[in-house]
Amino acid sequence: MDTKTELHPVTKEDRIDFLDILRGIAILFIYAANIVYFSGYFFFPPEAHIPATNLVTDNFVDFTAFTLIDGKFYSIFSLLFGIGCAIQFQNLNNYNKPFKPFFKRRMFWLLMFGLVHLVFIWLGDILTLYALLGFVLVWFVNCTNKQLINWAILLILFPIANWFVIHVANFNYPNYIFQLNTEYSKHFGFQMTEWQGKEFSDFQAYLKNDNMVEFFKMNVGNTFIRIGNILLEGRMFKVLGIFLIGLWTGRKILTEDLLNNIKFLKKVALYGICIGLPVSAFRSYIEFFSNQDLFWSFLNTLSYAFGTVPLAMGYTALLALMYKKKVKFLHWFAPVGKTALSNYIFQTFISITLFYGIGFNLAGKFGITVIMGITLLIFILQIFMSNWWLKHFRFGPLEWIWRQATYGKKIKLKKV
């Protein structure tokens, strides 16, 4: 093949429809997990809510949403990231082009998006972590399938070792990062609060702040909280492990038609849900009803490791089976999946406008049932907007910028 052939983004004909659907579903439920923080529900007591929004369903919805959603859909998004890496690797090989320089360039620009989002806008950003781990992922692209799975299992379980390092060996290295938030916040005179024996900038004051300059300054300090939490949870190990499962899955999709292997999909759905669901429910019990001492903290880490990934894989396989059965409503999610980066960032701007003091100042006003209803309404709006956009344009707006930066050339946005 001619090595001078120019690279280009994957065409519509080459896209795998199910992956767009799965990506769109993941975007919905990632938002359902994030809006708990955007809306201030996590930071304000029920007494702060508008009384009419405290519904009898709230406790059930809170427990069920945490069990079924928390951690599962960013895990699916991580899986899709690894699958995308495998597809891009094959695409580059087909053009006789080196993969690593291309993928590193792609990760560099994703990192730029992520850093702006994380440092200046919202501490819950996942793009920065994905981009940084993407630079590590390139080291694994030539591993055998067996090596990928072995590394994945080791990395997914490694947060348990991380817990022992912090709590048993008493090397609480995330504290150094949390302390930076404390020092930064005190330097600028931000209101402080105490949580688990440590001082942090007060999130109620952050959410209610109506000064744009203060908003950006607070976000810079909140970056340290995000980094500290990722280290505390050992999330970087888990995410990289799921990337590797995604890389393995992508290879199987491309070479062994995995999405048509009904027997395998049924097995993954059955075992994933049967293992992951009860373990995740137990983790929810720990979060809602335990006293969170050292023993329960360990069980929390253990149940997160053994519950979240199996349930995420079970969801993925079940959705693949539903797709094979031609369940029509699944296709509603595809336009959002095709513009996932744009929709993910837009969710942040919509939420800040709706809930923060610099917007309509609705943080802490609603019960969890109402918040989940708001999530659904915003996502339905994104479905309509994504459909409209893709009728006129080839890529989402941020996807278009990312592609141009990655490929180093101007790419036509409007459809002919």
N, C-alpha and C positions, 0 to 999 in steps of 0.2 A: 504493500500500500504506500502511496505517496506521502512522505513525511512532511511535505509542504502544505498538505491539505489543512485548511483553517478549521479551528475548533468552533463549535457553535452550541448554543443551549439545546437541550433535549426538545425535540419537536413534539407537537400535539399527538402525532401518530405513534411516537415511541413511548409516551407516558403510560404508566400502569394505573388504570382508573381506580382500582381498589386502594392504592397507596394514597391517592388524593382524598378519597372518602375517609380513610383512617386518619389522615392528617387533619381534616376538617373536624372530625369527632373529637380528636385530641385537643384541638384549639378550644372547642366548647367547654370541655371539662377542666382544662387547665384554667380557663377563666372562672369556672365555678369554684375552683380551689382558691384562686387569687382574690376574688371579689370579697372574700371573708376579711381580707386585710385592707383592700381598697376602701371598703364600706365602713371600716372602723368597728365592725362587729366583734372582732377579736380583742379590741382595746377598750370598749365602752361597756359598762354594765347594763343589764336589761332596763334599769330605771331610767336610763338616758333615752331609750327608744320612745317613739311616738306610741302611746299605749295601744292604739288600735292595731298596730303592726306586731304586737306580741300575741301570736296565735297558739292555740292548743297543739298544733302540729310541730311547733318549733323544736322541742326536745327530740322528737323522732327524726325530723329532717336533719338536725345537727348531727346526731349519732350516725344516721344512715349515710349522709353525704361524706362524712369523715371516713367511714368504713369503705365505701365504694369508690371514692374519688381521690382522696389525698394520696399523692405520690404515684398513683397508678397511671395517670395520663401523661405526666411528663416522662414517665418510664416508656410509654408507647411512643412519645415524641422522640425519645432517645433511640429507641429501636429503629424508627424511621430514618433517623440521622445516619445510623450505621448502614441501613439498606441503601440509602442515597449514595453513601460513599462507595459501596460495592458497584452500583450502577455506573457511577462516574468513572470508577477504575476500569470497568469494561469498555466504556465509551472511549476513554483515552487510549486503551490498548488497541481498539479498532482503528484508531487514527495513527497508531505508532507514535504516540506522544507520551512524554514522561508524565507520570501521574503526580508525583510529590510536589513539584513546583506549582502546578496548577492548583492542587488542593490547598497548599499552604497560602497561595494568593487568595483563594476563596475564603479561607479561615481568617486571614488578616482583615479583610473587609467586613466579615461578619463580626469580628472583634471590635471594629470601629463602631458599628451599629450598637453592639452590646455595651461598650463602655459609655457611650453617650446616654443610652437608656438607663444604665445602672447608676452612673455617677451623678447625673443631673436631673433624672426624672423619677425613677422608681427602684428601690432597693431589691425588689423581688425578681429582677431580670434573670433569665436563664441563658441568654445568647452569649454573654461573656464566658461563662463556664463551658458552654458547648464549643465555642471557638478555640479556647485554650486547650481543651481536651482533644479537639480536632487535630491540633499539631502533634499530639501524642498518638492519635489513631493511625497516622501514616506509618508509624513503626510496625504496625501489625498487619498491613495489607498483604504481605507475602507469607504470613503464617499459614500453616495447614488448618483445615477445619477443626481437627482435634485440638490443636494448640489454641485456637480461638475460644473453644468451649471451655477448656481447662483454665485459661486465663480469666475468662468471664466469671466462672464460678468462684475463683479465688478473689477476684476484685469485688464481686457482689457481697461476699461474706466478710471482706476486710473491715468494714465499719465496726464489726464486733471487736476485732483486734484494736481498732482505733479507740473504742470505748474503754478497753482495759488500759491502754496507754494513758488516757486522760484521768480515769477514775481510780484505777488500782495502782499504776505506777506513779500516779500523782504528777504527771507531766501535762498540765493543762495548757498546752500551747495556744489554743484559741483565745485564751484570756488576754494574751498580749495584743491581739487584734481588737478585742472588745475594749481594752483600755485606751486604744487610740480614739475610739468613738467618744469615750468619756472625756479625755483630754481636749479633743477638738470641740466638743459641745460646750464644755466649761469655758474654753478660750473665747468663744463667741457669745457666751452668756445665755445659752439656750436653757430652757426649763428642763430639769432633770427628774428622773423617777428611778425607783429601785425595783429590780426584778431578780429573784433568786440570789439575793445578796450582792448584786452588782448594780452600779449606777449606769444608766443609759439616758440618752436624750428622750424626753417625754413624747410618746407617739400621739397622745391626745392633743398636745400643743402643736405638734407637727401637722396633724390632719386639720386642725382648726385654724392654723395660720393663714392669714389673708394677704401677706406681703410676698410678692413674687421673688424679690431678691433673697429674702429669708428662706423661701421655699428651696431655691437652688443651693443655698449655703447648707441648709439642713440635709439635703440629699447627699451632698459630698460626705458629710459625717456618717450618714446612714450606710454608706458603702462598706464601712468597717464592720457594721453589724452583719451585713450579708456575708462578707468573707468569713467572719468568725463563725457564723452558723453553719456554713458549708463545711468548714474544718471540723466543727464540733460533731456534726452528723456523719462525717466521712463521706459526704455525698459525691465527691469527685471520684472516689473509687467505684461506687455503685454505677454512676452514669457511664464511666468508661467501660465497665463490665457489660452494660446493656448495649453500648455502641458495638462491642465485639459480637454480641449475639445478633445484632442487626447486620453486621458485616457477614456473618455466617448465613443468616437468613437471606440476604441479598444474593449471595452466591447460589444458594439453593433455588431461589426463584428464577434466576437467569439460566442455570444449567440443568436443573432437575424439575422445573415446573412445579415448585412447591405449593403454589396457590391452588393447584388442582389435585393435590394429594389429600383427598377427603379423609382417608383413614388417619393420617398423621394429624390433620387439623382437629379431628374429633378427639383424639387422644390428648392433645395439648389443651384443648378447651376443657375437657373433663378433669384432668389432673390439675391444671392451673386453677380452676375455680374451686374444686373440692379441697385443695390445699390452701390456696390463697385467701378464700373468703372467711373461713373460720379463724384463721390466724389474724387476718386484718380486723375482724370483729373483736378478737381478744385485745388487740392493740388499742382499739377504740375504747374498750372497757378501761384499760390502763390510763388512757388520756383523760377520760371523763370522770372516773370514779376512784382511782388509786391516789395515794398520798405523795406519789412521785419521789419516794426516797431512793437510795442507791439500788436496792434490790429491784424495785419496779422500773427504775431507769434502765437497768440492764435488760429486763424482760421486754421493755419497749423497743430497745435497739434490736434485740433478737427477733421479735415479732415483725419488725419493719423489714429486716433482712429476709425472713422466710415467708412473709405474706405478700409484700408489695409486688415483687417481680413475678412470682407465679400467677397472681391475679391479673396483672397487666398482660402477661402472655396468654392467659385464658381468655380475656376479653378480645385480644387480637384475633385469636383462632376462631372464636365464636362469631365475630364480625365477618371474618373471611368466609365462614360457612353460610352466614346469612346472605352475603354477597353472591355466593354461588347459587343460592336459592332464588336469586333475583328479587330480593326484598327492595321494593321501589324507593321507599323513603330514604334509603341510604344515599342515593344520588343527590339529595338536597345538600349534603355536606361537601360534595366535591368542589364547587366553586370557592368555598372558604379554604379548603385544603390547597387549592392551586395558588391562592394568595395568602398563604399562612403567615409569612413574615409581616406583611402589611397589616393583617387582621390582628395579630398578636400585639403589635405596637399601637394600633388604633384603640384596642381595648384599654390600654393604659391611659391614653388621652381622654377617651370617653369617661372612664372612671374618675380621673382627676377632676374633670369638669363637673361631674355629677356630685361627687362626695367631698372634695377637699375645700378648705377655706378659701382658696384662690378661685374656686368655682361656685357651685350652688350650696356648699357647706352642709351637706346632708350626712356627713360621717356620724356614725353612732345613732342614727335615727330609726333604724329598721330592725325588725326581728329576722331570723334566718330564713323563714319560709318566704317572706316578701323579697329578701335579697336574692334567693334562688329564682324567684319569678322575674326579677329585674334582669338577672343573668340571661334568662331565656329570651326575654324581649329584645335585649341588645344583640344577642346572637342571631335572632330572626332578622333583625335589621341588617346585620352583616351578610346574611345569606342573600338578601335582596340586592344589597349594594355590590356584593361580589359578582352576582349574576349580571347586573347591569354593566359593571366595569368590564367583565370578560367578553361581553358582546361587542365592545368597542376597542378593547386593547388586548394585546397578546399576553402581558404579564401584569402582576400587581405592581403598584408604583414603586414600592421599596425593592421588590424582586428585580424590577427593571434596572434600578440604580446598581444593585448588587451584581447583576449579570454584566453590566457594562464595565464596572470596575474590575471584575474577575477576568473577563475576556479581553480587556484593554482595547475595546473598540465600541463605536456607536452601534447600538442595536435598535432596530425599528420597534416602536411601541404600539402605534396605532395599527389596527387591522385594515387590510385593503378592502 
